[in-house]
Amino acid sequence: MTEALEIGKRSRSATRESLLNAAGEVVLRLGADALTLDAVAKEAGVSKGGLLYHFPNKDALLTSMVANLIAEFEQLLEIELNREGDLTIKGSWLRAYIRAGDIFDRQNAAIQSGLLAAFTKDSKLLQPYQEASIRWHQQACNCGLAPLKVGIILLAADGLSWNQLLGLNCISDDQRSQLIEELIRMTYTDE
């Protein structure tokens, strides 16, 4: 019986993940305004009732999409933290954050842009991101560098993300790479 329950949980989780992916595809292709439960069900190839089993309304779907993006970033951050190795070395957490943010932005810019439109209509969707951002920034402040320097680096890294997210294209990809390298270099010095 326990094995059957575990299989059922994995199946529900896979279905939920496929529904979130379908929702992301709708946003990518058609924009946030086209994100309806019907459109997601059609994209996922499930009935609307099947979708409603996992997400009872559009708000629940959007909330899960935001949570999914936060979880994806945190997975990338964990990979980069492991890559850093010794987290007691000054600036290591911040270096991991910068690299994870760069990878995340390059992989998820389009879906983030689509969700931004949803944020403008429902600011409570921003709350989980705000809470995660506060947590990440607190962790960065504990990386052993001077608080002012940490603040400058965080604002620059976050500014790069917003530049990508909003499609401002204020800098080229090459300039972005150079800025990332410079931010990482800054985490090695106390000046």
Buried (B, 14 or more C-beta within 10 A) or exposed (E): EEEEEEEEEEEEEEBBEBBBBBBBBBBEEBEBEEBBBEBBBBBBEBEEEEBBBBBEEBEEBBBBBBBBBBEBBBEBBEBBBEEBEEEEBBBBBBBBBBBBBBBBBEEBBBBBBBBBEBBEEEEEBBEBBEEBBEEBBEBBBEBBBEEEBBBBBBEBBBEBBEBBBEEEEEBEEEEBEEBBEEBBEBBEEEE
